[in-house]
Amino acid sequence: MNQILTVANKEFHDGLRNRWLVSITFIFAILSLGLTYFGAAASGTIGVASLATTIASLSSLAVFLIPLIALLVSYDSFVGEQESGTLLLLLTYPISKSQLLLGKFVGQGSIIALATLLGFGTSAVLIAVNSNQSNIIPTFTLFIGSAILLGLSFTAIAYVISLLVSEKSKAAGLALVTWFLFALVFDLALLALLVGVDDGLSQQGLTQTMLLNPADIFRLINLTGLDNTEVTGALATALKSGFSVMQLLLSLIAWVVAPLVLAIAIFRGKSL
């Protein structure tokens, strides 16, 4: 455990020196405050939007931004150190490959988690100051918690990528392709399936298909409690399938654990 915390501390401070924490927090804060204040501009009003409108807008932002940032932070975690020769040096210390990987995950995951909490927490503060709604804290707790899980899932996916390739440039390209597939192509393919298949998909089948994408699970978690008027299209159909928030959260946690276990297995069998 001490070895994991030592590596995590190193990774976290490396993130501080590289300005990752400050940069991500700033990006999240500026965009979330903008969406919170101008989220209702389409209806002709300017000011703090309703909680439902804010969560819907922030979910649409986070589902694209968080996976991309998590992949960019983590894609070179192993292949980059292997190219520079520091990975072999680290493994000369009394630390196993699993401990090294988990330490990196805790350190880099802490950067994602803290930046998400601070960045999106500003929206919660803005709404709380300008509104007396009683459900602000639980709603934003669910949103920020699921956003952190989304970031952790793509951090673990980035580790799999970093361990499968031999060059940093290939890892960067594959990370971008992965983001493109999960953030854009998957939903387009799902829409094509809904339109192209004669009988379509049942509500249950649609939701089960969306569980194959952590980004869609994140959206389902945060849009479940919103009014029907806030959600349209395939999501509106999927939200009626009967899956509880807890079931969706467990599915998102599985998207963190499964690629992390896969990354550990790949790293253990990898010859350096």
C-alpha atoms as an extended CHARMM CRD file, in Angstrom:
* protein
*
       272  EXT
         1         1  MET       CA              0.0000000000        0.0000000000        0.0000000000  PROA      1               0.0000000000
         2         2  ASN       CA              2.8690000000        2.3840000000        0.8080000000  PROA      2               0.0000000000
         3         3  GLN       CA              4.3530000000        1.7890000000       -2.6480000000  PROA      3               0.0000000000
         4         4  ILE       CA              1.0270000000        2.6420000000       -4.3170000000  PROA      4               0.0000000000
         5         5  LEU       CA              0.6800000000        5.8620000000       -2.3180000000  PROA      5               0.0000000000
         6         6  THR       CA              4.2850000000        6.8330000000       -3.0770000000  PROA      6               0.0000000000
         7         7  VAL       CA              3.7310000000        6.4600000000       -6.8160000000  PROA      7               0.0000000000
         8         8  ALA       CA              0.3600000000        8.2280000000       -6.5380000000  PROA      8               0.0000000000
         9         9  ASN       CA              1.9990000000       11.1550000000       -4.7490000000  PROA      9               0.0000000000
        10        10  LYS       CA              4.6570000000       11.3970000000       -7.4760000000  PROA      10              0.0000000000
        11        11  GLU       CA              2.0600000000       11.3420000000      -10.2620000000  PROA      11              0.0000000000
        12        12  PHE       CA             -0.1000000000       13.9370000000       -8.5280000000  PROA      12              0.0000000000
        13        13  HSD       CA              2.8180000000       16.3330000000       -8.0540000000  PROA      13              0.0000000000
        14        14  ASP       CA              3.9290000000       15.7240000000      -11.6560000000  PROA      14              0.0000000000
        15        15  GLY       CA              0.4390000000       16.8110000000      -12.6790000000  PROA      15              0.0000000000
        16        16  LEU       CA              0.8050000000       19.9520000000      -10.5770000000  PROA      16              0.0000000000
        17        17  ARG       CA              4.1620000000       20.7860000000      -12.1560000000  PROA      17              0.0000000000
        18        18  ASN       CA              2.7670000000       20.1990000000      -15.6310000000  PROA      18              0.0000000000
        19        19  ARG       CA             -0.1880000000       22.5050000000      -14.8230000000  PROA      19              0.0000000000
        20        20  TRP       CA             -2.6880000000       19.7230000000      -15.5940000000  PROA      20              0.0000000000
        21        21  LEU       CA             -4.7200000000       20.3120000000      -12.4330000000  PROA      21              0.0000000000
        22        22  VAL       CA             -4.8550000000       24.0750000000      -12.8600000000  PROA      22              0.0000000000
        23        23  SER       CA             -5.6200000000       23.8740000000      -16.5850000000  PROA      23              0.0000000000
        24        24  ILE       CA             -8.3950000000       21.2830000000      -16.2710000000  PROA      24              0.0000000000
        25        25  THR       CA            -10.0020000000       23.0540000000      -13.3260000000  PROA      25              0.0000000000
        26        26  PHE       CA             -9.9510000000       26.3680000000      -15.1860000000  PROA      26              0.0000000000
        27        27  ILE       CA            -11.4980000000       24.8310000000      -18.3120000000  PROA      27              0.0000000000
        28        28  PHE       CA            -14.2490000000       23.0810000000      -16.3290000000  PROA      28              0.0000000000
        29        29  ALA       CA            -15.0040000000       26.1750000000      -14.2370000000  PROA      29              0.0000000000
        30        30  ILE       CA            -15.2180000000       28.6270000000      -17.1420000000  PROA      30              0.0000000000
        31        31  LEU       CA            -17.3720000000       26.3660000000      -19.3100000000  PROA      31              0.0000000000
        32        32  SER       CA            -19.6570000000       25.2380000000      -16.4870000000  PROA      32              0.0000000000
        33        33  LEU       CA            -20.2180000000       28.8040000000      -15.2600000000  PROA      33              0.0000000000
        34        34  GLY       CA            -20.9550000000       29.8930000000      -18.8180000000  PROA      34              0.0000000000
        35        35  LEU       CA            -23.4950000000       27.1210000000      -19.3220000000  PROA      35              0.0000000000
        36        36  THR       CA            -25.0630000000       27.7820000000      -15.9290000000  PROA      36              0.0000000000
        37        37  TYR       CA            -25.5440000000       31.4830000000      -16.5790000000  PROA      37              0.0000000000
        38        38  PHE       CA            -26.3130000000       31.4170000000      -20.3040000000  PROA      38              0.0000000000
        39        39  GLY       CA            -27.9390000000       27.9740000000      -20.4810000000  PROA      39              0.0000000000
        40        40  ALA       CA            -31.3810000000       29.4620000000      -21.0030000000  PROA      40              0.0000000000
        41        41  ALA       CA            -30.2530000000       31.9290000000      -23.6820000000  PROA      41              0.0000000000
        42        42  ALA       CA            -31.9560000000       29.8590000000      -26.3910000000  PROA      42              0.0000000000
        43        43  SER       CA            -35.3170000000       30.6750000000      -24.8100000000  PROA      43              0.0000000000
        44        44  GLY       CA            -34.5220000000       34.3940000000      -24.8600000000  PROA      44              0.0000000000
        45        45  THR       CA            -33.5430000000       34.8270000000      -21.2160000000  PROA      45              0.0000000000
        46        46  ILE       CA            -30.1180000000       35.4610000000      -19.6760000000  PROA      46              0.0000000000
        47        47  GLY       CA            -29.3630000000       34.5430000000      -16.0990000000  PROA      47              0.0000000000
        48        48  VAL       CA            -28.8690000000       31.4820000000      -13.9390000000  PROA      48              0.0000000000
        49        49  ALA       CA            -30.6990000000       28.6030000000      -15.6090000000  PROA      49              0.0000000000
        50        50  SER       CA            -32.8610000000       26.0890000000      -13.7960000000  PROA      50              0.0000000000
        51        51  LEU       CA            -31.2000000000       23.1320000000      -12.1360000000  PROA      51              0.0000000000
        52        52  ALA       CA            -32.5870000000       20.6970000000      -14.7260000000  PROA      52              0.0000000000
        53        53  THR       CA            -31.4030000000       22.8400000000      -17.6290000000  PROA      53              0.0000000000
        54        54  THR       CA            -27.9730000000       23.2460000000      -16.0400000000  PROA      54              0.0000000000
        55        55  ILE       CA            -27.4950000000       19.5230000000      -15.4380000000  PROA      55              0.0000000000
        56        56  ALA       CA            -28.6280000000       18.7010000000      -18.9710000000  PROA      56              0.0000000000
        57        57  SER       CA            -26.1950000000       21.2600000000      -20.4090000000  PROA      57              0.0000000000
        58        58  LEU       CA            -23.3010000000       20.2250000000      -18.1700000000  PROA      58              0.0000000000
        59        59  SER       CA            -23.8850000000       16.5520000000      -19.0050000000  PROA      59              0.0000000000
        60        60  SER       CA            -23.6510000000       17.3210000000      -22.7250000000  PROA      60              0.0000000000
        61        61  LEU       CA            -20.4100000000       19.2170000000      -22.0800000000  PROA      61              0.0000000000
        62        62  ALA       CA            -18.8530000000       16.6760000000      -19.7420000000  PROA      62              0.0000000000
        63        63  VAL       CA            -19.5890000000       13.6860000000      -21.9620000000  PROA      63              0.0000000000
        64        64  PHE       CA            -17.2630000000       15.1340000000      -24.6230000000  PROA      64              0.0000000000
        65        65  LEU       CA            -14.7200000000       16.9710000000      -22.4880000000  PROA      65              0.0000000000
        66        66  ILE       CA            -13.9550000000       14.6040000000      -19.6090000000  PROA      66              0.0000000000
        67        67  PRO       CA            -13.1120000000       11.5190000000      -21.7250000000  PROA      67              0.0000000000
        68        68  LEU       CA            -10.8450000000       13.6090000000      -23.9610000000  PROA      68              0.0000000000
        69        69  ILE       CA             -8.9740000000       15.1600000000      -21.0340000000  PROA      69              0.0000000000
        70        70  ALA       CA             -8.6480000000       11.8170000000      -19.2130000000  PROA      70              0.0000000000
        71        71  LEU       CA             -7.1630000000       10.2320000000      -22.3400000000  PROA      71              0.0000000000
        72        72  LEU       CA             -4.7710000000       13.1490000000      -22.8960000000  PROA      72              0.0000000000
        73        73  VAL       CA             -3.5590000000       13.0260000000      -19.2930000000  PROA      73              0.0000000000
        74        74  SER       CA             -2.9470000000        9.2690000000      -19.2900000000  PROA      74              0.0000000000
        75        75  TYR       CA             -2.2370000000        8.0000000000      -22.8070000000  PROA      75              0.0000000000
        76        76  ASP       CA              1.5800000000        8.1440000000      -22.4030000000  PROA      76              0.0000000000
        77        77  SER       CA              1.7080000000        6.8960000000      -18.8090000000  PROA      77              0.0000000000
        78        78  PHE       CA              3.6150000000        3.7410000000      -19.7630000000  PROA      78              0.0000000000
        79        79  VAL       CA              4.7220000000        4.0110000000      -23.3740000000  PROA      79              0.0000000000
        80        80  GLY       CA              6.1510000000        7.4710000000      -22.6960000000  PROA      80              0.0000000000
        81        81  GLU       CA              8.1760000000        6.2680000000      -19.7350000000  PROA      81              0.0000000000
        82        82  GLN       CA              9.2400000000        3.1990000000      -21.6670000000  PROA      82              0.0000000000
        83        83  GLU       CA             10.5800000000        5.3740000000      -24.4920000000  PROA      83              0.0000000000
        84        84  SER       CA             12.4860000000        7.5750000000      -22.0410000000  PROA      84              0.0000000000
        85        85  GLY       CA             13.8370000000        4.6020000000      -20.0940000000  PROA      85              0.0000000000
        86        86  THR       CA             12.3330000000        5.6100000000      -16.7460000000  PROA      86              0.0000000000
        87        87  LEU       CA              9.8980000000        2.6960000000      -16.6520000000  PROA      87              0.0000000000
        88        88  LEU       CA             12.7000000000        0.1600000000      -16.2720000000  PROA      88              0.0000000000
        89        89  LEU       CA             14.2740000000        2.3640000000      -13.6210000000  PROA      89              0.0000000000
        90        90  LEU       CA             11.0500000000        2.4760000000      -11.6280000000  PROA      90              0.0000000000
        91        91  LEU       CA             10.7660000000       -1.3090000000      -11.7290000000  PROA      91              0.0000000000
        92        92  THR       CA             14.2320000000       -1.6930000000      -10.2150000000  PROA      92              0.0000000000
        93        93  TYR       CA             12.7370000000       -0.4130000000       -6.9520000000  PROA      93              0.0000000000
        94        94  PRO       CA             10.8830000000       -2.7890000000       -4.6050000000  PROA      94              0.0000000000
        95        95  ILE       CA              7.5620000000       -2.3150000000       -6.3510000000  PROA      95              0.0000000000
        96        96  SER       CA              5.4850000000       -4.6760000000       -8.4510000000  PROA      96              0.0000000000
        97        97  LYS       CA              3.9660000000       -3.8450000000      -11.8150000000  PROA      97              0.0000000000
        98        98  SER       CA              0.4840000000       -3.9270000000      -10.3080000000  PROA      98              0.0000000000
        99        99  GLN       CA              1.4890000000       -1.4910000000       -7.5660000000  PROA      99              0.0000000000
       100       100  LEU       CA              3.0760000000        0.8380000000      -10.1010000000  PROA      100             0.0000000000
       101       101  LEU       CA             -0.0240000000        0.8390000000      -12.2910000000  PROA      101             0.0000000000
       102       102  LEU       CA             -2.4180000000        1.3140000000       -9.3690000000  PROA      102             0.0000000000
       103       103  GLY       CA             -0.2350000000        4.1130000000       -8.0080000000  PROA      103             0.0000000000
       104       104  LYS       CA             -0.3450000000        5.9190000000      -11.3360000000  PROA      104             0.0000000000
       105       105  PHE       CA             -4.1000000000        5.3890000000      -11.4790000000  PROA      105             0.0000000000
       106       106  VAL       CA             -4.6590000000        6.8300000000       -7.9970000000  PROA      106             0.0000000000
       107       107  GLY       CA             -2.4000000000        9.8250000000       -8.7020000000  PROA      107             0.0000000000
       108       108  GLN       CA             -3.7590000000       10.7160000000      -12.1260000000  PROA      108             0.0000000000
       109       109  GLY       CA             -7.2900000000        9.8470000000      -11.0650000000  PROA      109             0.0000000000
       110       110  SER       CA             -6.9390000000       12.2800000000       -8.1630000000  PROA      110             0.0000000000
       111       111  ILE       CA             -6.0770000000       15.0450000000      -10.6180000000  PROA      111             0.0000000000
       112       112  ILE       CA             -9.2020000000       14.2980000000      -12.6710000000  PROA      112             0.0000000000
       113       113  ALA       CA            -11.3610000000       14.0130000000       -9.5450000000  PROA      113             0.0000000000
       114       114  LEU       CA            -10.1430000000       17.2170000000       -7.8990000000  PROA      114             0.0000000000
       115       115  ALA       CA            -10.3890000000       19.2240000000      -11.1220000000  PROA      115             0.0000000000
       116       116  THR       CA            -13.9190000000       17.9110000000      -11.7110000000  PROA      116             0.0000000000
       117       117  LEU       CA            -14.9900000000       18.7390000000       -8.1510000000  PROA      117             0.0000000000
       118       118  LEU       CA            -13.5470000000       22.2450000000       -8.2030000000  PROA      118             0.0000000000
       119       119  GLY       CA            -14.5200000000       23.0480000000      -11.7820000000  PROA      119             0.0000000000
       120       120  PHE       CA            -18.1120000000       21.8490000000      -11.8090000000  PROA      120             0.0000000000
       121       121  GLY       CA            -18.5890000000       22.7230000000       -8.1490000000  PROA      121             0.0000000000
       122       122  THR       CA            -18.5440000000       26.3800000000       -9.1490000000  PROA      122             0.0000000000
       123       123  SER       CA            -21.8470000000       25.8670000000      -10.9560000000  PROA      123             0.0000000000
       124       124  ALA       CA            -23.3730000000       24.3540000000       -7.8300000000  PROA      124             0.0000000000
       125       125  VAL       CA            -22.2470000000       27.3730000000       -5.8100000000  PROA      125             0.0000000000
       126       126  LEU       CA            -23.6300000000       29.8070000000       -8.4020000000  PROA      126             0.0000000000
       127       127  ILE       CA            -27.0320000000       28.0840000000       -8.4560000000  PROA      127             0.0000000000
       128       128  ALA       CA            -27.1240000000       27.7940000000       -4.6450000000  PROA      128             0.0000000000
       129       129  VAL       CA            -26.4570000000       31.5230000000       -4.2570000000  PROA      129             0.0000000000
       130       130  ASN       CA            -29.1880000000       32.4490000000       -6.7480000000  PROA      130             0.0000000000
       131       131  SER       CA            -31.7530000000       29.7880000000       -5.9210000000  PROA      131             0.0000000000
       132       132  ASN       CA            -33.4070000000       28.2070000000       -2.8880000000  PROA      132             0.0000000000
       133       133  GLN       CA            -33.9530000000       24.7660000000       -4.4410000000  PROA      133             0.0000000000
       134       134  SER       CA            -33.4690000000       22.0120000000       -1.8780000000  PROA      134             0.0000000000
       135       135  ASN       CA            -32.1390000000       19.3510000000       -4.2620000000  PROA      135             0.0000000000
       136       136  ILE       CA            -29.0450000000       21.2140000000       -5.4800000000  PROA      136             0.0000000000
       137       137  ILE       CA            -26.5770000000       19.3170000000       -3.2860000000  PROA      137             0.0000000000
       138       138  PRO       CA            -27.8020000000       15.7380000000       -4.0380000000  PROA      138             0.0000000000
       139       139  THR       CA            -28.1820000000       16.5180000000       -7.7470000000  PROA      139             0.0000000000
       140       140  PHE       CA            -24.6950000000       17.9480000000       -8.0900000000  PROA      140             0.0000000000
       141       141  THR       CA            -23.2370000000       15.2110000000       -5.8640000000  PROA      141             0.0000000000
       142       142  LEU       CA            -24.5720000000       12.6220000000       -8.2970000000  PROA      142             0.0000000000
       143       143  PHE       CA            -23.3990000000       14.6340000000      -11.3080000000  PROA      143             0.0000000000
       144       144  ILE       CA            -19.8560000000       15.2540000000      -10.0170000000  PROA      144             0.0000000000
       145       145  GLY       CA            -19.5030000000       11.7070000000       -8.6740000000  PROA      145             0.0000000000
       146       146  SER       CA            -20.5590000000       10.1510000000      -11.9760000000  PROA      146             0.0000000000
       147       147  ALA       CA            -18.3360000000       12.6120000000      -13.8760000000  PROA      147             0.0000000000
       148       148  ILE       CA            -15.3650000000       11.4630000000      -11.7960000000  PROA      148             0.0000000000
       149       149  LEU       CA            -16.2190000000        7.8260000000      -12.5670000000  PROA      149             0.0000000000
       150       150  LEU       CA            -16.4220000000        8.7180000000      -16.2630000000  PROA      150             0.0000000000
       151       151  GLY       CA            -12.9520000000       10.2600000000      -16.0960000000  PROA      151             0.0000000000
       152       152  LEU       CA            -11.5620000000        7.2540000000      -14.2350000000  PROA      152             0.0000000000
       153       153  SER       CA            -13.0020000000        4.8470000000      -16.8000000000  PROA      153             0.0000000000
       154       154  PHE       CA            -11.2310000000        6.6100000000      -19.6540000000  PROA      154             0.0000000000
       155       155  THR       CA             -8.0420000000        6.8560000000      -17.5940000000  PROA      155             0.0000000000
       156       156  ALA       CA             -8.1090000000        3.0610000000      -17.2790000000  PROA      156             0.0000000000
       157       157  ILE       CA             -8.8300000000        2.7360000000      -21.0150000000  PROA      157             0.0000000000
       158       158  ALA       CA             -5.8600000000        5.0170000000      -21.6980000000  PROA      158             0.0000000000
       159       159  TYR       CA             -3.6310000000        2.6500000000      -19.6990000000  PROA      159             0.0000000000
       160       160  VAL       CA             -4.7080000000       -0.2600000000      -21.8940000000  PROA      160             0.0000000000
       161       161  ILE       CA             -3.8000000000        1.8030000000      -24.9620000000  PROA      161             0.0000000000
       162       162  SER       CA             -0.4720000000        2.8940000000      -23.4740000000  PROA      162             0.0000000000
       163       163  LEU       CA              0.4860000000       -0.7100000000      -22.7090000000  PROA      163             0.0000000000
       164       164  LEU       CA             -0.5410000000       -2.1300000000      -26.0830000000  PROA      164             0.0000000000
       165       165  VAL       CA              1.5470000000        0.1720000000      -28.3010000000  PROA      165             0.0000000000
       166       166  SER       CA              5.3000000000        0.6570000000      -28.5840000000  PROA      166             0.0000000000
       167       167  GLU       CA              5.4220000000        4.3260000000      -29.5800000000  PROA      167             0.0000000000
       168       168  LYS       CA              4.0620000000        7.4350000000      -27.9140000000  PROA      168             0.0000000000
       169       169  SER       CA              2.7800000000        8.8440000000      -31.2150000000  PROA      169             0.0000000000
       170       170  LYS       CA              0.7330000000        5.6930000000      -31.8290000000  PROA      170             0.0000000000
       171       171  ALA       CA             -0.7320000000        5.9310000000      -28.3290000000  PROA      171             0.0000000000
       172       172  ALA       CA             -1.7690000000        9.5390000000      -28.9700000000  PROA      172             0.0000000000
       173       173  GLY       CA             -3.4430000000        8.6340000000      -32.2430000000  PROA      173             0.0000000000
       174       174  LEU       CA             -5.2170000000        5.6290000000      -30.7720000000  PROA      174             0.0000000000
       175       175  ALA       CA             -6.3990000000        7.7040000000      -27.8050000000  PROA      175             0.0000000000
       176       176  LEU       CA             -7.9900000000       10.2440000000      -30.1400000000  PROA      176             0.0000000000
       177       177  VAL       CA             -9.6100000000        7.4700000000      -32.1850000000  PROA      177             0.0000000000
       178       178  THR       CA            -10.9730000000        5.9590000000      -28.9560000000  PROA      178             0.0000000000
       179       179  TRP       CA            -12.4460000000        9.2990000000      -27.9090000000  PROA      179             0.0000000000
       180       180  PHE       CA            -13.9720000000        9.7700000000      -31.3640000000  PROA      180             0.0000000000
       181       181  LEU       CA            -15.5570000000        6.3150000000      -31.2840000000  PROA      181             0.0000000000
       182       182  PHE       CA            -17.0590000000        6.6160000000      -27.8080000000  PROA      182             0.0000000000
       183       183  ALA       CA            -18.0490000000       10.3010000000      -27.9320000000  PROA      183             0.0000000000
       184       184  LEU       CA            -19.3720000000       10.5450000000      -31.4890000000  PROA      184             0.0000000000
       185       185  VAL       CA            -19.4510000000        7.4090000000      -33.6130000000  PROA      185             0.0000000000
       186       186  PHE       CA            -21.2210000000        5.1660000000      -31.0790000000  PROA      186             0.0000000000
       187       187  ASP       CA            -24.2760000000        7.4230000000      -30.8020000000  PROA      187             0.0000000000
       188       188  LEU       CA            -24.4080000000        7.9560000000      -34.5590000000  PROA      188             0.0000000000
       189       189  ALA       CA            -24.3010000000        4.1970000000      -35.0820000000  PROA      189             0.0000000000
       190       190  LEU       CA            -27.0180000000        3.7370000000      -32.4660000000  PROA      190             0.0000000000
       191       191  LEU       CA            -29.1860000000        6.3190000000      -34.1990000000  PROA      191             0.0000000000
       192       192  ALA       CA            -28.6030000000        4.6000000000      -37.5440000000  PROA      192             0.0000000000
       193       193  LEU       CA            -29.6060000000        1.3090000000      -35.9590000000  PROA      193             0.0000000000
       194       194  LEU       CA            -32.8000000000        2.8090000000      -34.5700000000  PROA      194             0.0000000000
       195       195  VAL       CA            -33.7380000000        4.3240000000      -37.9210000000  PROA      195             0.0000000000
       196       196  GLY       CA            -32.4830000000        1.5270000000      -40.1550000000  PROA      196             0.0000000000
       197       197  VAL       CA            -33.9580000000       -1.5060000000      -38.4200000000  PROA      197             0.0000000000
       198       198  ASP       CA            -37.5770000000       -2.0770000000      -39.3710000000  PROA      198             0.0000000000
       199       199  ASP       CA            -38.8110000000       -3.0970000000      -35.9370000000  PROA      199             0.0000000000
       200       200  GLY       CA            -36.3700000000       -0.8250000000      -34.1200000000  PROA      200             0.0000000000
       201       201  LEU       CA            -35.0750000000       -1.5860000000      -30.6580000000  PROA      201             0.0000000000
       202       202  SER       CA            -37.0900000000       -2.0870000000      -27.5210000000  PROA      202             0.0000000000
       203       203  GLN       CA            -36.5270000000        0.2860000000      -24.6170000000  PROA      203             0.0000000000
       204       204  GLN       CA            -34.6680000000       -2.4810000000      -22.7840000000  PROA      204             0.0000000000
       205       205  GLY       CA            -32.5740000000       -3.3490000000      -25.8200000000  PROA      205             0.0000000000
       206       206  LEU       CA            -31.7110000000        0.2890000000      -26.4330000000  PROA      206             0.0000000000
       207       207  THR       CA            -30.5340000000        0.8160000000      -22.8660000000  PROA      207             0.0000000000
       208       208  GLN       CA            -28.5550000000       -2.4270000000      -22.8480000000  PROA      208             0.0000000000
       209       209  THR       CA            -26.7970000000       -1.2660000000      -26.0100000000  PROA      209             0.0000000000
       210       210  MET       CA            -26.0400000000        2.1120000000      -24.4140000000  PROA      210             0.0000000000
       211       211  LEU       CA            -24.4110000000        0.3010000000      -21.4770000000  PROA      211             0.0000000000
       212       212  LEU       CA            -21.5900000000       -0.5980000000      -23.8890000000  PROA      212             0.0000000000
       213       213  ASN       CA            -20.5220000000        3.0570000000      -23.7840000000  PROA      213             0.0000000000
       214       214  PRO       CA            -19.4910000000        4.6720000000      -20.4590000000  PROA      214             0.0000000000
       215       215  ALA       CA            -20.2880000000        8.1050000000      -21.8800000000  PROA      215             0.0000000000
       216       216  ASP       CA            -23.8990000000        7.1000000000      -22.5040000000  PROA      216             0.0000000000
       217       217  ILE       CA            -24.1610000000        5.5380000000      -19.0440000000  PROA      217             0.0000000000
       218       218  PHE       CA            -23.0320000000        8.8690000000      -17.5960000000  PROA      218             0.0000000000
       219       219  ARG       CA            -25.7370000000       10.7110000000      -19.5060000000  PROA      219             0.0000000000
       220       220  LEU       CA            -28.4050000000        8.2150000000      -18.4690000000  PROA      220             0.0000000000
       221       221  ILE       CA            -27.4290000000        8.6220000000      -14.8110000000  PROA      221             0.0000000000
       222       222  ASN       CA            -27.7370000000       12.3890000000      -14.8740000000  PROA      222             0.0000000000
       223       223  LEU       CA            -30.7910000000       12.7010000000      -17.1160000000  PROA      223             0.0000000000
       224       224  THR       CA            -32.9150000000       10.1170000000      -15.3150000000  PROA      224             0.0000000000
       225       225  GLY       CA            -34.4270000000       12.6210000000      -12.9100000000  PROA      225             0.0000000000
       226       226  LEU       CA            -35.0680000000       15.3910000000      -15.4360000000  PROA      226             0.0000000000
       227       227  ASP       CA            -38.3860000000       16.3480000000      -16.9620000000  PROA      227             0.0000000000
       228       228  ASN       CA            -39.2650000000       14.7160000000      -20.2680000000  PROA      228             0.0000000000
       229       229  THR       CA            -39.1130000000       18.1460000000      -21.9060000000  PROA      229             0.0000000000
       230       230  GLU       CA            -35.3870000000       18.3180000000      -21.1480000000  PROA      230             0.0000000000
       231       231  VAL       CA            -34.5640000000       15.0590000000      -22.9290000000  PROA      231             0.0000000000
       232       232  THR       CA            -35.3030000000       14.0500000000      -26.5230000000  PROA      232             0.0000000000
       233       233  GLY       CA            -34.3810000000       11.3590000000      -29.0160000000  PROA      233             0.0000000000
       234       234  ALA       CA            -32.9080000000        7.9860000000      -28.1380000000  PROA      234             0.0000000000
       235       235  LEU       CA            -32.0910000000        9.0880000000      -24.5900000000  PROA      235             0.0000000000
       236       236  ALA       CA            -35.7500000000        9.8460000000      -23.9110000000  PROA      236             0.0000000000
       237       237  THR       CA            -36.6430000000        6.2950000000      -24.9560000000  PROA      237             0.0000000000
       238       238  ALA       CA            -33.7980000000        4.7390000000      -22.9730000000  PROA      238             0.0000000000
       239       239  LEU       CA            -34.7200000000        6.6090000000      -19.8040000000  PROA      239             0.0000000000
       240       240  LYS       CA            -38.0740000000        4.8030000000      -19.7290000000  PROA      240             0.0000000000
       241       241  SER       CA            -36.4670000000        1.3450000000      -19.6070000000  PROA      241             0.0000000000
       242       242  GLY       CA            -36.6320000000        1.0540000000      -15.8270000000  PROA      242             0.0000000000
       243       243  PHE       CA            -32.9290000000        0.9000000000      -14.9700000000  PROA      243             0.0000000000
       244       244  SER       CA            -32.3060000000        2.5160000000      -11.5870000000  PROA      244             0.0000000000
       245       245  VAL       CA            -29.5910000000        5.0910000000      -10.9180000000  PROA      245             0.0000000000
       246       246  MET       CA            -27.7960000000        2.5430000000       -8.7170000000  PROA      246             0.0000000000
       247       247  GLN       CA            -27.7420000000       -0.0320000000      -11.5220000000  PROA      247             0.0000000000
       248       248  LEU       CA            -26.3570000000        2.5690000000      -13.9070000000  PROA      248             0.0000000000
       249       249  LEU       CA            -23.7210000000        3.6440000000      -11.3600000000  PROA      249             0.0000000000
       250       250  LEU       CA            -22.6400000000        0.0270000000      -10.9210000000  PROA      250             0.0000000000
       251       251  SER       CA            -22.3470000000       -0.2780000000      -14.7050000000  PROA      251             0.0000000000
       252       252  LEU       CA            -20.1360000000        2.8240000000      -14.7980000000  PROA      252             0.0000000000
       253       253  ILE       CA            -17.9870000000        1.4470000000      -11.9640000000  PROA      253             0.0000000000
       254       254  ALA       CA            -17.6140000000       -1.7460000000      -13.9950000000  PROA      254             0.0000000000
       255       255  TRP       CA            -16.2310000000        0.4260000000      -16.8260000000  PROA      255             0.0000000000
       256       256  VAL       CA            -13.5590000000        1.6020000000      -14.3780000000  PROA      256             0.0000000000
       257       257  VAL       CA            -12.6870000000       -1.8020000000      -12.9670000000  PROA      257             0.0000000000
       258       258  ALA       CA            -12.7340000000       -3.9060000000      -16.1700000000  PROA      258             0.0000000000
       259       259  PRO       CA            -10.1760000000       -1.9100000000      -18.2230000000  PROA      259             0.0000000000
       260       260  LEU       CA             -8.0560000000       -1.4370000000      -15.0910000000  PROA      260             0.0000000000
       261       261  VAL       CA             -7.9170000000       -5.2080000000      -14.5260000000  PROA      261             0.0000000000
       262       262  LEU       CA             -7.1570000000       -5.6830000000      -18.2330000000  PROA      262             0.0000000000
       263       263  ALA       CA             -4.3420000000       -3.1220000000      -18.0390000000  PROA      263             0.0000000000
       264       264  ILE       CA             -2.8270000000       -4.9160000000      -15.0320000000  PROA      264             0.0000000000
       265       265  ALA       CA             -2.9730000000       -8.2510000000      -16.8900000000  PROA      265             0.0000000000
       266       266  ILE       CA             -1.2990000000       -6.7320000000      -19.9740000000  PROA      266             0.0000000000
       267       267  PHE       CA              1.3810000000       -5.0250000000      -17.8730000000  PROA      267             0.0000000000
       268       268  ARG       CA              2.2040000000       -8.2330000000      -15.9800000000  PROA      268             0.0000000000
       269       269  GLY       CA              2.6800000000      -10.1440000000      -19.2240000000  PROA      269             0.0000000000
       270       270  LYS       CA              4.5950000000       -7.3560000000      -20.9690000000  PROA      270             0.0000000000
       271       271  SER       CA              8.3420000000       -7.7880000000      -21.3980000000  PROA      271             0.0000000000
       272       272  LEU       CA             10.3250000000       -4.5690000000      -21.0900000000  PROA      272             0.0000000000
